[in-house]
């Protein structure tokens, strides 16, 4: 698992994984700033960021991230909470392009709290990426 670290994959792209924003609550740890994580990243290669919560979406745009995957919101999980997640998060579910950064927020396959869903379906995202020079 990449937790506040990055890894170049076969010289084709860089995968950056962020620690959860709530880490302090769980073990007193700290989350590194995205700018610090990006210091040693070769930005001539595509950069894919995995960040559990889709917060502060200007940061990946400013740092030159090409694609961000997030989750956390479960698309509201129980109707009508999807309206709340859409109000709280710039992207509560689905796709958005912001600057040159593509952002996708999945509703995931699991649940939080009560083990049920109404109004949103679990999903496994199967995205095919083609890198262009």
Secondary structure by P-SEA (a helix, b strand, c coil): ccccccccccccbbbbbbcccccccccccccccccccccccccccbbbbbbcccccaaaaaaacccbbbbccccccccccaaaaaaaaccccbbbbbcccbbbbbbcccccccccccccbbbbbbbbbbbbcc
